[in-house]
Amino acid sequence: MNAVYSLYHIHIDPDLPGGEDVKLIGIYTSIEKAKDAQRRSEMLNGFKDFKDGFEISQNILDKDEWTSGFITEAN
């Protein structure tokens, strides 16, 4: 196995700091297992009202995902 699949749920809420609520549902060894977890989660309170907030991302093991550094902006 050289990849894992992360299932997130992102809910936009302007009342929260940053404007969004991001939840990591789980990390799975296959896309099929991540999709199964999404289907289970879609039946739960809260998630069932915001089904479009799910996102599955593939992550390659032992590989840097962020390689460009970062900057900050003052308000």
PDB file of N, CA, C, O and CB in Angstrom:
ATOM      1  N   MET A   1       0.851  -1.188   0.000  1.00  0.00           N
ATOM      2  CA  MET A   1       0.000   0.000   0.000  1.00  0.00           C
ATOM      3  C   MET A   1       0.888   1.239   0.000  1.00  0.00           C
ATOM      4  O   MET A   1       1.760   1.387   0.857  1.00  0.00           O
ATOM      5  CB  MET A   1      -0.964   0.004   1.230  1.00  0.00           C
ATOM      6  N   ASN A   2       0.668   2.114  -0.949  1.00  0.00           N
ATOM      7  CA  ASN A   2       1.442   3.353  -0.977  1.00  0.00           C
ATOM      8  C   ASN A   2       0.559   4.596  -0.908  1.00  0.00           C
ATOM      9  O   ASN A   2       1.040   5.721  -1.038  1.00  0.00           O
ATOM     10  CB  ASN A   2       2.288   3.402  -2.229  1.00  0.00           C
ATOM     11  N   ALA A   3      -0.748   4.375  -0.700  1.00  0.00           N
ATOM     12  CA  ALA A   3      -1.657   5.516  -0.603  1.00  0.00           C
ATOM     13  C   ALA A   3      -2.727   5.231   0.442  1.00  0.00           C
ATOM     14  O   ALA A   3      -3.079   4.081   0.705  1.00  0.00           O
ATOM     15  CB  ALA A   3      -2.306   5.825  -1.975  1.00  0.00           C
ATOM     16  N   VAL A   4      -3.231   6.306   1.025  1.00  0.00           N
ATOM     17  CA  VAL A   4      -4.390   6.234   1.911  1.00  0.00           C
ATOM     18  C   VAL A   4      -5.400   7.271   1.432  1.00  0.00           C
ATOM     19  O   VAL A   4      -5.064   8.179   0.672  1.00  0.00           O
ATOM     20  CB  VAL A   4      -3.987   6.477   3.415  1.00  0.00           C
ATOM     21  N   TYR A   5      -6.634   7.122   1.886  1.00  0.00           N
ATOM     22  CA  TYR A   5      -7.720   7.988   1.447  1.00  0.00           C
ATOM     23  C   TYR A   5      -8.355   8.622   2.672  1.00  0.00           C
ATOM     24  O   TYR A   5      -8.870   7.924   3.546  1.00  0.00           O
ATOM     25  CB  TYR A   5      -8.774   7.201   0.615  1.00  0.00           C
ATOM     26  N   SER A   6      -8.318   9.935   2.732  1.00  0.00           N
ATOM     27  CA  SER A   6      -8.849  10.689   3.869  1.00  0.00           C
ATOM     28  C   SER A   6     -10.236  11.199   3.516  1.00  0.00           C
ATOM     29  O   SER A   6     -10.448  11.794   2.459  1.00  0.00           O
ATOM     30  CB  SER A   6      -7.908  11.871   4.254  1.00  0.00           C
ATOM     31  N   LEU A   7     -11.183  10.955   4.426  1.00  0.00           N
ATOM     32  CA  LEU A   7     -12.549  11.435   4.248  1.00  0.00           C
ATOM     33  C   LEU A   7     -12.776  12.599   5.193  1.00  0.00           C
ATOM     34  O   LEU A   7     -12.660  12.461   6.411  1.00  0.00           O
ATOM     35  CB  LEU A   7     -13.588  10.304   4.499  1.00  0.00           C
ATOM     36  N   TYR A   8     -13.099  13.740   4.618  1.00  0.00           N
ATOM     37  CA  TYR A   8     -13.372  14.964   5.375  1.00  0.00           C
ATOM     38  C   TYR A   8     -14.818  15.390   5.148  1.00  0.00           C
ATOM     39  O   TYR A   8     -15.438  15.051   4.139  1.00  0.00           O
ATOM     40  CB  TYR A   8     -12.394  16.103   4.965  1.00  0.00           C
ATOM     41  N   HIS A   9     -15.330  16.137   6.107  1.00  0.00           N
ATOM     42  CA  HIS A   9     -16.584  16.852   5.891  1.00  0.00           C
ATOM     43  C   HIS A   9     -16.311  18.316   6.193  1.00  0.00           C
ATOM     44  O   HIS A   9     -15.787  18.653   7.255  1.00  0.00           O
ATOM     45  CB  HIS A   9     -17.755  16.281   6.788  1.00  0.00           C
ATOM     46  N   ILE A  10     -16.669  19.182   5.254  1.00  0.00           N
ATOM     47  CA  ILE A  10     -16.443  20.620   5.387  1.00  0.00           C
ATOM     48  C   ILE A  10     -17.801  21.311   5.352  1.00  0.00           C
ATOM     49  O   ILE A  10     -18.571  21.162   4.404  1.00  0.00           O
ATOM     50  CB  ILE A  10     -15.497  21.163   4.252  1.00  0.00           C
ATOM     51  N   HIS A  11     -18.071  22.065   6.403  1.00  0.00           N
ATOM     52  CA  HIS A  11     -19.339  22.794   6.515  1.00  0.00           C
ATOM     53  C   HIS A  11     -19.019  24.282   6.635  1.00  0.00           C
ATOM     54  O   HIS A  11     -18.324  24.704   7.560  1.00  0.00           O
ATOM     55  CB  HIS A  11     -20.185  22.294   7.750  1.00  0.00           C
ATOM     56  N   ILE A  12     -19.524  25.060   5.705  1.00  0.00           N
ATOM     57  CA  ILE A  12     -19.312  26.506   5.719  1.00  0.00           C
ATOM     58  C   ILE A  12     -20.266  27.126   6.736  1.00  0.00           C
ATOM     59  O   ILE A  12     -21.480  26.925   6.678  1.00  0.00           O
ATOM     60  CB  ILE A  12     -19.526  27.125   4.296  1.00  0.00           C
ATOM     61  N   ASP A  13     -19.686  27.888   7.675  1.00  0.00           N
ATOM     62  CA  ASP A  13     -20.479  28.552   8.714  1.00  0.00           C
ATOM     63  C   ASP A  13     -19.823  29.891   9.015  1.00  0.00           C
ATOM     64  O   ASP A  13     -18.797  29.929   9.694  1.00  0.00           O
ATOM     65  CB  ASP A  13     -20.590  27.669  10.014  1.00  0.00           C
ATOM     66  N   PRO A  14     -20.389  30.988   8.527  1.00  0.00           N
ATOM     67  CA  PRO A  14     -19.765  32.300   8.715  1.00  0.00           C
ATOM     68  C   PRO A  14     -19.638  32.714  10.175  1.00  0.00           C
ATOM     69  O   PRO A  14     -18.874  33.629  10.484  1.00  0.00           O
ATOM     70  CB  PRO A  14     -20.552  33.338   7.978  1.00  0.00           C
ATOM     71  N   ASP A  15     -20.365  32.067  11.080  1.00  0.00           N
ATOM     72  CA  ASP A  15     -20.270  32.405  12.501  1.00  0.00           C
ATOM     73  C   ASP A  15     -19.033  31.806  13.169  1.00  0.00           C
ATOM     74  O   ASP A  15     -18.696  32.181  14.292  1.00  0.00           O
ATOM     75  CB  ASP A  15     -21.512  31.934  13.225  1.00  0.00           C
ATOM     76  N   LEU A  16     -18.359  30.888  12.496  1.00  0.00           N
ATOM     77  CA  LEU A  16     -17.166  30.259  13.062  1.00  0.00           C
ATOM     78  C   LEU A  16     -15.909  31.032  12.674  1.00  0.00           C
ATOM     79  O   LEU A  16     -15.870  31.646  11.608  1.00  0.00           O
ATOM     80  CB  LEU A  16     -17.055  28.798  12.594  1.00  0.00           C
ATOM     81  N   PRO A  17     -14.882  31.010  13.521  1.00  0.00           N
ATOM     82  CA  PRO A  17     -13.602  31.602  13.127  1.00  0.00           C
ATOM     83  C   PRO A  17     -13.102  30.904  11.856  1.00  0.00           C
ATOM     84  O   PRO A  17     -13.038  29.676  11.804  1.00  0.00           O
ATOM     85  CB  PRO A  17     -12.548  31.482  14.284  1.00  0.00           C
ATOM     86  N   GLY A  18     -12.757  31.671  10.863  1.00  0.00           N
ATOM     87  CA  GLY A  18     -12.305  31.106   9.597  1.00  0.00           C
ATOM     88  C   GLY A  18     -13.438  30.747   8.653  1.00  0.00           C
ATOM     89  O   GLY A  18     -13.202  30.487   7.473  1.00  0.00           O
ATOM     90  N   GLY A  19     -14.670  30.727   9.157  1.00  0.00           N
ATOM     91  CA  GLY A  19     -15.823  30.527   8.302  1.00  0.00           C
ATOM     92  C   GLY A  19     -16.153  29.101   7.911  1.00  0.00           C
ATOM     93  O   GLY A  19     -17.104  28.873   7.163  1.00  0.00           O
ATOM     94  N   GLU A  20     -15.384  28.128   8.404  1.00  0.00           N
ATOM     95  CA  GLU A  20     -15.698  26.754   8.056  1.00  0.00           C
ATOM     96  C   GLU A  20     -15.373  25.806   9.195  1.00  0.00           C
ATOM     97  O   GLU A  20     -14.510  26.076  10.030  1.00  0.00           O
ATOM     98  CB  GLU A  20     -14.949  26.342   6.810  1.00  0.00           C
ATOM     99  N   ASP A  21     -16.085  24.693   9.206  1.00  0.00           N
ATOM    100  CA  ASP A  21     -15.898  23.638  10.195  1.00  0.00           C
ATOM    101  C   ASP A  21     -15.447  22.399   9.434  1.00  0.00           C
ATOM    102  O   ASP A  21     -16.220  21.825   8.667  1.00  0.00           O
ATOM    103  CB  ASP A  21     -17.217  23.365  11.024  1.00  0.00           C
ATOM    104  N   VAL A  22     -14.201  21.984   9.642  1.00  0.00           N
ATOM    105  CA  VAL A  22     -13.631  20.845   8.926  1.00  0.00           C
ATOM    106  C   VAL A  22     -13.497  19.680   9.892  1.00  0.00           C
ATOM    107  O   VAL A  22     -12.894  19.807  10.958  1.00  0.00           O
ATOM    108  CB  VAL A  22     -12.254  21.205   8.294  1.00  0.00           C
ATOM    109  N   LYS A  23     -14.067  18.538   9.504  1.00  0.00           N
ATOM    110  CA  LYS A  23     -13.984  17.337  10.330  1.00  0.00           C
ATOM    111  C   LYS A  23     -13.292  16.239   9.536  1.00  0.00           C
ATOM    112  O   LYS A  23     -13.675  15.954   8.401  1.00  0.00           O
ATOM    113  CB  LYS A  23     -15.395  16.877  10.795  1.00  0.00           C
ATOM    114  N   LEU A  24     -12.279  15.626  10.124  1.00  0.00           N
ATOM    115  CA  LEU A  24     -11.672  14.436   9.536  1.00  0.00           C
ATOM    116  C   LEU A  24     -12.490  13.252  10.020  1.00  0.00           C
ATOM    117  O   LEU A  24     -12.475  12.932  11.209  1.00  0.00           O
ATOM    118  CB  LEU A  24     -10.144  14.292   9.926  1.00  0.00           C
ATOM    119  N   ILE A  25     -13.209  12.592   9.107  1.00  0.00           N
ATOM    120  CA  ILE A  25     -14.046  11.450   9.458  1.00  0.00           C
ATOM    121  C   ILE A  25     -13.178  10.218   9.665  1.00  0.00           C
ATOM    122  O   ILE A  25     -13.384   9.467  10.618  1.00  0.00           O
ATOM    123  CB  ILE A  25     -15.106  11.189   8.368  1.00  0.00           C
ATOM    124  N   GLY A  26     -12.213  10.004   8.783  1.00  0.00           N
ATOM    125  CA  GLY A  26     -11.345   8.836   8.916  1.00  0.00           C
ATOM    126  C   GLY A  26     -10.352   8.752   7.781  1.00  0.00           C
ATOM    127  O   GLY A  26     -10.422   9.498   6.804  1.00  0.00           O
ATOM    128  N   ILE A  27      -9.416   7.815   7.935  1.00  0.00           N
ATOM    129  CA  ILE A  27      -8.384   7.559   6.934  1.00  0.00           C
ATOM    130  C   ILE A  27      -8.475   6.080   6.584  1.00  0.00           C
ATOM    131  O   ILE A  27      -8.489   5.228   7.472  1.00  0.00           O
ATOM    132  CB  ILE A  27      -6.937   7.950   7.458  1.00  0.00           C
ATOM    133  N   TYR A  28      -8.537   5.774   5.289  1.00  0.00           N
ATOM    134  CA  TYR A  28      -8.853   4.432   4.825  1.00  0.00           C
ATOM    135  C   TYR A  28      -7.810   3.928   3.831  1.00  0.00           C
ATOM    136  O   TYR A  28      -7.096   4.706   3.199  1.00  0.00           O
ATOM    137  CB  TYR A  28     -10.236   4.408   4.191  1.00  0.00           C
ATOM    138  N   THR A  29      -7.745   2.604   3.714  1.00  0.00           N
ATOM    139  CA  THR A  29      -6.746   1.973   2.855  1.00  0.00           C
ATOM    140  C   THR A  29      -7.186   1.849   1.404  1.00  0.00           C
ATOM    141  O   THR A  29      -6.385   1.467   0.551  1.00  0.00           O
ATOM    142  CB  THR A  29      -6.412   0.618   3.386  1.00  0.00           C
ATOM    143  N   SER A  30      -8.435   2.162   1.111  1.00  0.00           N
ATOM    144  CA  SER A  30      -8.905   2.119  -0.277  1.00  0.00           C
ATOM    145  C   SER A  30      -9.985   3.177  -0.484  1.00  0.00           C
ATOM    146  O   SER A  30     -10.629   3.627   0.464  1.00  0.00           O
ATOM    147  CB  SER A  30      -9.449   0.704  -0.637  1.00  0.00           C
ATOM    148  N   ILE A  31     -10.164   3.558  -1.726  1.00  0.00           N
ATOM    149  CA  ILE A  31     -11.210   4.522  -2.069  1.00  0.00           C
ATOM    150  C   ILE A  31     -12.582   3.924  -1.770  1.00  0.00           C
ATOM    151  O   ILE A  31     -13.500   4.637  -1.366  1.00  0.00           O
ATOM    152  CB  ILE A  31     -11.111   4.936  -3.559  1.00  0.00           C
ATOM    153  N   GLU A  32     -12.718   2.609  -1.972  1.00  0.00           N
ATOM    154  CA  GLU A  32     -13.996   1.949  -1.703  1.00  0.00           C
ATOM    155  C   GLU A  32     -14.363   2.047  -0.223  1.00  0.00           C
ATOM    156  O   GLU A  32     -15.520   2.308   0.109  1.00  0.00           O
ATOM    157  CB  GLU A  32     -13.939   0.477  -2.135  1.00  0.00           C
ATOM    158  N   LYS A  33     -13.392   1.841   0.667  1.00  0.00           N
ATOM    159  CA  LYS A  33     -13.659   1.939   2.103  1.00  0.00           C
ATOM    160  C   LYS A  33     -13.997   3.373   2.498  1.00  0.00           C
ATOM    161  O   LYS A  33     -14.836   3.596   3.370  1.00  0.00           O
ATOM    162  CB  LYS A  33     -12.452   1.440   2.908  1.00  0.00           C
ATOM    163  N   ALA A  34     -13.353   4.335   1.868  1.00  0.00           N
ATOM    164  CA  ALA A  34     -13.666   5.741   2.145  1.00  0.00           C
ATOM    165  C   ALA A  34     -15.084   6.075   1.680  1.00  0.00           C
ATOM    166  O   ALA A  34     -15.808   6.789   2.373  1.00  0.00           O
ATOM    167  CB  ALA A  34     -12.643   6.673   1.454  1.00  0.00           C
ATOM    168  N   LYS A  35     -15.482   5.568   0.519  1.00  0.00           N
ATOM    169  CA  LYS A  35     -16.839   5.809   0.019  1.00  0.00           C
ATOM    170  C   LYS A  35     -17.879   5.127   0.903  1.00  0.00           C
ATOM    171  O   LYS A  35     -18.954   5.680   1.135  1.00  0.00           O
ATOM    172  CB  LYS A  35     -16.974   5.312  -1.427  1.00  0.00           C
ATOM    173  N   ASP A  36     -17.562   3.921   1.402  1.00  0.00           N
ATOM    174  CA  ASP A  36     -18.466   3.240   2.339  1.00  0.00           C
ATOM    175  C   ASP A  36     -18.654   4.077   3.600  1.00  0.00           C
ATOM    176  O   ASP A  36     -19.772   4.220   4.096  1.00  0.00           O
ATOM    177  CB  ASP A  36     -17.919   1.838   2.704  1.00  0.00           C
ATOM    178  N   ALA A  37     -17.560   4.629   4.116  1.00  0.00           N
ATOM    179  CA  ALA A  37     -17.634   5.475   5.314  1.00  0.00           C
ATOM    180  C   ALA A  37     -18.452   6.729   5.035  1.00  0.00           C
ATOM    181  O   ALA A  37     -19.205   7.185   5.896  1.00  0.00           O
ATOM    182  CB  ALA A  37     -16.220   5.861   5.796  1.00  0.00           C
ATOM    183  N   GLN A  38     -18.310   7.285   3.841  1.00  0.00           N
ATOM    184  CA  GLN A  38     -19.108   8.456   3.480  1.00  0.00           C
ATOM    185  C   GLN A  38     -20.591   8.104   3.479  1.00  0.00           C
ATOM    186  O   GLN A  38     -21.405   8.860   4.010  1.00  0.00           O
ATOM    187  CB  GLN A  38     -18.685   9.000   2.101  1.00  0.00           C
ATOM    188  N   ARG A  39     -20.950   6.965   2.888  1.00  0.00           N
ATOM    189  CA  ARG A  39     -22.358   6.558   2.860  1.00  0.00           C
ATOM    190  C   ARG A  39     -22.906   6.376   4.275  1.00  0.00           C
ATOM    191  O   ARG A  39     -24.041   6.764   4.551  1.00  0.00           O
ATOM    192  CB  ARG A  39     -22.523   5.256   2.060  1.00  0.00           C
ATOM    193  N   ARG A  40     -22.114   5.792   5.172  1.00  0.00           N
ATOM    194  CA  ARG A  40     -22.551   5.641   6.562  1.00  0.00           C
ATOM    195  C   ARG A  40     -22.729   7.005   7.221  1.00  0.00           C
ATOM    196  O   ARG A  40     -23.712   7.242   7.923  1.00  0.00           O
ATOM    197  CB  ARG A  40     -21.540   4.795   7.360  1.00  0.00           C
ATOM    198  N   SER A  41     -21.769   7.898   6.988  1.00  0.00           N
ATOM    199  CA  SER A  41     -21.803   9.225   7.616  1.00  0.00           C
ATOM    200  C   SER A  41     -22.963  10.065   7.109  1.00  0.00           C
ATOM    201  O   SER A  41     -23.525  10.866   7.856  1.00  0.00           O
ATOM    202  CB  SER A  41     -20.494   9.959   7.366  1.00  0.00           C
ATOM    203  N   GLU A  42     -23.326   9.887   5.839  1.00  0.00           N
ATOM    204  CA  GLU A  42     -24.418  10.670   5.253  1.00  0.00           C
ATOM    205  C   GLU A  42     -25.757  10.424   5.940  1.00  0.00           C
ATOM    206  O   GLU A  42     -26.691  11.205   5.760  1.00  0.00           O
ATOM    207  CB  GLU A  42     -24.543  10.354   3.782  1.00  0.00           C
ATOM    208  N   MET A  43     -25.867   9.357   6.720  1.00  0.00           N
ATOM    209  CA  MET A  43     -27.117   9.049   7.421  1.00  0.00           C
ATOM    210  C   MET A  43     -27.156   9.647   8.824  1.00  0.00           C
ATOM    211  O   MET A  43     -28.194   9.597   9.484  1.00  0.00           O
ATOM    212  CB  MET A  43     -27.310   7.545   7.504  1.00  0.00           C
ATOM    213  N   LEU A  44     -26.042  10.212   9.290  1.00  0.00           N
ATOM    214  CA  LEU A  44     -25.951  10.732  10.651  1.00  0.00           C
ATOM    215  C   LEU A  44     -26.489  12.160  10.749  1.00  0.00           C
ATOM    216  O   LEU A  44     -26.484  12.916   9.777  1.00  0.00           O
ATOM    217  CB  LEU A  44     -24.504  10.688  11.132  1.00  0.00           C
ATOM    218  N   ASN A  45     -26.950  12.503  11.943  1.00  0.00           N
ATOM    219  CA  ASN A  45     -27.440  13.864  12.190  1.00  0.00           C
ATOM    220  C   ASN A  45     -26.393  14.894  11.789  1.00  0.00           C
ATOM    221  O   ASN A  45     -25.197  14.701  12.009  1.00  0.00           O
ATOM    222  CB  ASN A  45     -27.818  14.045  13.672  1.00  0.00           C
ATOM    223  N   GLY A  46     -26.850  15.966  11.210  1.00  0.00           N
ATOM    224  CA  GLY A  46     -25.951  17.030  10.761  1.00  0.00           C
ATOM    225  C   GLY A  46     -25.409  16.747   9.371  1.00  0.00           C
ATOM    226  O   GLY A  46     -25.608  17.539   8.450  1.00  0.00           O
ATOM    227  N   PHE A  47     -24.722  15.618   9.217  1.00  0.00           N
ATOM    228  CA  PHE A  47     -24.153  15.279   7.911  1.00  0.00           C
ATOM    229  C   PHE A  47     -25.246  15.076   6.865  1.00  0.00           C
ATOM    230  O   PHE A  47     -25.074  15.455   5.706  1.00  0.00           O
ATOM    231  CB  PHE A  47     -23.291  14.019   8.018  1.00  0.00           C
ATOM    232  N   LYS A  48     -26.373  14.478   7.268  1.00  0.00           N
ATOM    233  CA  LYS A  48     -27.429  14.188   6.292  1.00  0.00           C
ATOM    234  C   LYS A  48     -28.040  15.456   5.705  1.00  0.00           C
ATOM    235  O   LYS A  48     -28.645  15.417   4.634  1.00  0.00           O
ATOM    236  CB  LYS A  48     -28.518  13.353   6.938  1.00  0.00           C
ATOM    237  N   ASP A  49     -27.884  16.576   6.402  1.00  0.00           N
ATOM    238  CA  ASP A  49     -28.394  17.848   5.887  1.00  0.00           C
ATOM    239  C   ASP A  49     -27.390  18.584   5.010  1.00  0.00           C
ATOM    240  O   ASP A  49     -27.747  19.556   4.344  1.00  0.00           O
ATOM    241  CB  ASP A  49     -28.797  18.733   7.031  1.00  0.00           C
ATOM    242  N   PHE A  50     -26.140  18.133   5.004  1.00  0.00           N
ATOM    243  CA  PHE A  50     -25.077  18.803   4.240  1.00  0.00           C
ATOM    244  C   PHE A  50     -24.226  17.757   3.523  1.00  0.00           C
ATOM    245  O   PHE A  50     -23.010  17.703   3.707  1.00  0.00           O
ATOM    246  CB  PHE A  50     -24.188  19.684   5.174  1.00  0.00           C
ATOM    247  N   LYS A  51     -24.875  16.928   2.706  1.00  0.00           N
ATOM    248  CA  LYS A  51     -24.182  15.825   2.027  1.00  0.00           C
ATOM    249  C   LYS A  51     -23.137  16.301   1.022  1.00  0.00           C
ATOM    250  O   LYS A  51     -22.219  15.553   0.683  1.00  0.00           O
ATOM    251  CB  LYS A  51     -25.189  14.949   1.321  1.00  0.00           C
ATOM    252  N   ASP A  52     -23.266  17.524   0.548  1.00  0.00           N
ATOM    253  CA  ASP A  52     -22.299  18.029  -0.431  1.00  0.00           C
ATOM    254  C   ASP A  52     -20.985  18.449   0.209  1.00  0.00           C
ATOM    255  O   ASP A  52     -20.062  18.858  -0.495  1.00  0.00           O
ATOM    256  CB  ASP A  52     -22.889  19.199  -1.184  1.00  0.00           C
ATOM    257  N   GLY A  53     -20.881  18.357   1.533  1.00  0.00           N
ATOM    258  CA  GLY A  53     -19.662  18.769   2.220  1.00  0.00           C
ATOM    259  C   GLY A  53     -18.587  17.705   2.314  1.00  0.00           C
ATOM    260  O   GLY A  53     -17.506  17.973   2.839  1.00  0.00           O
ATOM    261  N   PHE A  54     -18.855  16.495   1.817  1.00  0.00           N
ATOM    262  CA  PHE A  54     -17.864  15.424   1.914  1.00  0.00           C
ATOM    263  C   PHE A  54     -16.793  15.564   0.846  1.00  0.00           C
ATOM    264  O   PHE A  54     -17.054  15.979  -0.284  1.00  0.00           O
ATOM    265  CB  PHE A  54     -18.539  14.061   1.796  1.00  0.00           C
ATOM    266  N   GLU A  55     -15.591  15.208   1.237  1.00  0.00           N
ATOM    267  CA  GLU A  55     -14.456  15.243   0.309  1.00  0.00           C
ATOM    268  C   GLU A  55     -13.529  14.084   0.645  1.00  0.00           C
ATOM    269  O   GLU A  55     -13.190  13.862   1.808  1.00  0.00           O
ATOM    270  CB  GLU A  55     -13.692  16.614   0.386  1.00  0.00           C
ATOM    271  N   ILE A  56     -13.122  13.347  -0.385  1.00  0.00           N
ATOM    272  CA  ILE A  56     -12.147  12.268  -0.221  1.00  0.00           C
ATOM    273  C   ILE A  56     -10.878  12.696  -0.936  1.00  0.00           C
ATOM    274  O   ILE A  56     -10.907  13.075  -2.107  1.00  0.00           O
ATOM    275  CB  ILE A  56     -12.688  10.897  -0.781  1.00  0.00           C
ATOM    276  N   SER A  57      -9.763  12.630  -0.219  1.00  0.00           N
ATOM    277  CA  SER A  57      -8.490  12.978  -0.852  1.00  0.00           C
ATOM    278  C   SER A  57      -7.530  11.801  -0.738  1.00  0.00           C
ATOM    279  O   SER A  57      -7.478  11.113   0.281  1.00  0.00           O
ATOM    280  CB  SER A  57      -7.875  14.251  -0.205  1.00  0.00           C
ATOM    281  N   GLN A  58      -6.785  11.592  -1.793  1.00  0.00           N
ATOM    282  CA  GLN A  58      -5.764  10.548  -1.800  1.00  0.00           C
ATOM    283  C   GLN A  58      -4.454  11.156  -1.325  1.00  0.00           C
ATOM    284  O   GLN A  58      -4.066  12.239  -1.763  1.00  0.00           O
ATOM    285  CB  GLN A  58      -5.606   9.915  -3.218  1.00  0.00           C
ATOM    286  N   ASN A  59      -3.779  10.456  -0.432  1.00  0.00           N
ATOM    287  CA  ASN A  59      -2.479  10.895   0.055  1.00  0.00           C
ATOM    288  C   ASN A  59      -1.471   9.777  -0.160  1.00  0.00           C
ATOM    289  O   ASN A  59      -1.684   8.641   0.263  1.00  0.00           O
ATOM    290  CB  ASN A  59      -2.549  11.301   1.554  1.00  0.00           C
ATOM    291  N   ILE A  60      -0.381  10.111  -0.818  1.00  0.00           N
ATOM    292  CA  ILE A  60       0.686   9.146  -1.057  1.00  0.00           C
ATOM    293  C   ILE A  60       1.567   9.104   0.184  1.00  0.00           C
ATOM    294  O   ILE A  60       1.996  10.142   0.688  1.00  0.00           O
ATOM    295  CB  ILE A  60       1.519   9.515  -2.334  1.00  0.00           C
ATOM    296  N   LEU A  61       1.833   7.899   0.670  1.00  0.00           N
ATOM    297  CA  LEU A  61       2.665   7.752   1.862  1.00  0.00           C
ATOM    298  C   LEU A  61       4.115   8.109   1.558  1.00  0.00           C
ATOM    299  O   LEU A  61       4.599   7.898   0.446  1.00  0.00           O
ATOM    300  CB  LEU A  61       2.575   6.319   2.406  1.00  0.00           C
ATOM    301  N   ASP A  62       4.791   8.644   2.545  1.00  0.00           N
ATOM    302  CA  ASP A  62       6.212   9.008   2.462  1.00  0.00           C
ATOM    303  C   ASP A  62       6.496  10.042   1.372  1.00  0.00           C
ATOM    304  O   ASP A  62       7.586  10.058   0.800  1.00  0.00           O
ATOM    305  CB  ASP A  62       7.045   7.767   2.207  1.00  0.00           C
ATOM    306  N   LYS A  63       5.530  10.896   1.089  1.00  0.00           N
ATOM    307  CA  LYS A  63       5.696  11.964   0.090  1.00  0.00           C
ATOM    308  C   LYS A  63       5.208  13.270   0.702  1.00  0.00           C
ATOM    309  O   LYS A  63       4.125  13.314   1.285  1.00  0.00           O
ATOM    310  CB  LYS A  63       4.913  11.639  -1.237  1.00  0.00           C
ATOM    311  N   ASP A  64       5.990  14.324   0.577  1.00  0.00           N
ATOM    312  CA  ASP A  64       5.577  15.639   1.052  1.00  0.00           C
ATOM    313  C   ASP A  64       4.405  16.129   0.206  1.00  0.00           C
ATOM    314  O   ASP A  64       4.448  16.077  -1.023  1.00  0.00           O
ATOM    315  CB  ASP A  64       6.760  16.649   0.997  1.00  0.00           C
ATOM    316  N   GLU A  65       3.367  16.601   0.875  1.00  0.00           N
ATOM    317  CA  GLU A  65       2.202  17.137   0.176  1.00  0.00           C
ATOM    318  C   GLU A  65       2.312  18.650  -0.005  1.00  0.00           C
ATOM    319  O   GLU A  65       1.788  19.197  -0.975  1.00  0.00           O
ATOM    320  CB  GLU A  65       0.921  16.790   0.938  1.00  0.00           C
ATOM    321  N   TRP A  66       2.979  19.319   0.909  1.00  0.00           N
ATOM    322  CA  TRP A  66       3.106  20.781   0.860  1.00  0.00           C
ATOM    323  C   TRP A  66       4.580  21.099   0.738  1.00  0.00           C
ATOM    324  O   TRP A  66       5.348  20.845   1.666  1.00  0.00           O
ATOM    325  CB  TRP A  66       2.476  21.473   2.131  1.00  0.00           C
ATOM    326  N   THR A  67       4.984  21.650  -0.387  1.00  0.00           N
ATOM    327  CA  THR A  67       6.410  21.853  -0.642  1.00  0.00           C
ATOM    328  C   THR A  67       6.795  23.301  -0.918  1.00  0.00           C
ATOM    329  O   THR A  67       7.955  23.580  -1.220  1.00  0.00           O
ATOM    330  CB  THR A  67       6.830  21.013  -1.796  1.00  0.00           C
ATOM    331  N   SER A  68       5.826  24.243  -0.817  1.00  0.00           N
ATOM    332  CA  SER A  68       6.129  25.608  -1.250  1.00  0.00           C
ATOM    333  C   SER A  68       6.220  26.635  -0.133  1.00  0.00           C
ATOM    334  O   SER A  68       6.296  27.831  -0.416  1.00  0.00           O
ATOM    335  CB  SER A  68       5.105  26.047  -2.209  1.00  0.00           C
ATOM    336  N   GLY A  69       6.214  26.206   1.139  1.00  0.00           N
ATOM    337  CA  GLY A  69       6.257  27.179   2.225  1.00  0.00           C
ATOM    338  C   GLY A  69       4.927  27.885   2.370  1.00  0.00           C
ATOM    339  O   GLY A  69       3.928  27.443   1.804  1.00  0.00           O
ATOM    340  N   PHE A  70       4.894  29.001   3.136  1.00  0.00           N
ATOM    341  CA  PHE A  70       3.648  29.742   3.295  1.00  0.00           C
ATOM    342  C   PHE A  70       3.942  31.180   3.686  1.00  0.00           C
ATOM    343  O   PHE A  70       5.044  31.511   4.123  1.00  0.00           O
ATOM    344  CB  PHE A  70       2.747  29.075   4.344  1.00  0.00           C
ATOM    345  N   ILE A  71       2.930  32.033   3.519  1.00  0.00           N
ATOM    346  CA  ILE A  71       3.014  33.421   3.958  1.00  0.00           C
ATOM    347  C   ILE A  71       1.789  33.711   4.818  1.00  0.00           C
ATOM    348  O   ILE A  71       0.790  32.995   4.746  1.00  0.00           O
ATOM    349  CB  ILE A  71       3.102  34.408   2.737  1.00  0.00           C
ATOM    350  N   THR A  72       1.868  34.751   5.621  1.00  0.00           N
ATOM    351  CA  THR A  72       0.710  35.171   6.409  1.00  0.00           C
ATOM    352  C   THR A  72       0.342  36.589   6.008  1.00  0.00           C
ATOM    353  O   THR A  72       1.184  37.350   5.531  1.00  0.00           O
ATOM    354  CB  THR A  72       1.000  35.082   7.941  1.00  0.00           C
ATOM    355  N   GLU A  73      -0.915  36.934   6.204  1.00  0.00           N
ATOM    356  CA  GLU A  73      -1.392  38.274   5.902  1.00  0.00           C
ATOM    357  C   GLU A  73      -1.981  38.872   7.163  1.00  0.00           C
ATOM    358  O   GLU A  73      -2.750  38.212   7.863  1.00  0.00           O
ATOM    359  CB  GLU A  73      -2.435  38.257   4.755  1.00  0.00           C
ATOM    360  N   ALA A  74      -1.632  40.114   7.462  1.00  0.00           N
ATOM    361  CA  ALA A  74      -2.193  40.806   8.627  1.00  0.00           C
ATOM    362  C   ALA A  74      -3.581  41.320   8.284  1.00  0.00           C
ATOM    363  O   ALA A  74      -3.861  41.674   7.139  1.00  0.00           O
ATOM    364  CB  ALA A  74      -1.274  41.975   9.082  1.00  0.00           C
ATOM    365  N   ASN A  75      -4.443  41.358   9.285  1.00  0.00           N
ATOM    366  CA  ASN A  75      -5.806  41.872   9.062  1.00  0.00           C
ATOM    367  C   ASN A  75      -5.798  43.372   9.010  1.00  0.00           C
ATOM    368  O   ASN A  75      -6.848  43.990   8.830  1.00  0.00           O
ATOM    369  CB  ASN A  75      -6.765  41.396  10.156  1.00  0.00           C
TER     370      ASN A  75
END
